[in-house]
């Protein structure tokens, strides 16, 4: 995936991003803007929750927008899905969503993601 102004991916058409990881916690970081929509986030193919990426003023810095922190220290999958939904206060537009990075935590060894990977992973003992 290519980066654009430090953002890993914009999703503005029907679709999603899946990311597999091993650990007990994951963070989803994204920018929030006046015209951004809501992302559907699900863990391990479970129920989807809506994460609102709208902000009353454009925020050019990545923010923590979702955390799953009570997972078993095993293999997991997170899905970020374009929903076409938006906050009623959002400016008109295509309600796109974005993904800056995932940060994962696990309990053994130190993991160094491959170059270009959307993950930062930390050893938490």
Secondary structure as GFF3:
##gff-version 3
##sequence-region A 1 125
A	DSSP	beta_strand	9	11	.	.	.	ID=ss1
A	DSSP	beta_strand	16	23	.	.	.	ID=ss2
A	DSSP	beta_strand	25	32	.	.	.	ID=ss3
A	DSSP	beta_strand	38	43	.	.	.	ID=ss4
A	DSSP	beta_strand	49	52	.	.	.	ID=ss5
A	DSSP	beta_strand	59	68	.	.	.	ID=ss6
A	DSSP	beta_strand	74	82	.	.	.	ID=ss7
A	DSSP	beta_strand	97	99	.	.	.	ID=ss8
A	DSSP	beta_strand	101	106	.	.	.	ID=ss9
A	DSSP	beta_strand	119	123	.	.	.	ID=ss10
###
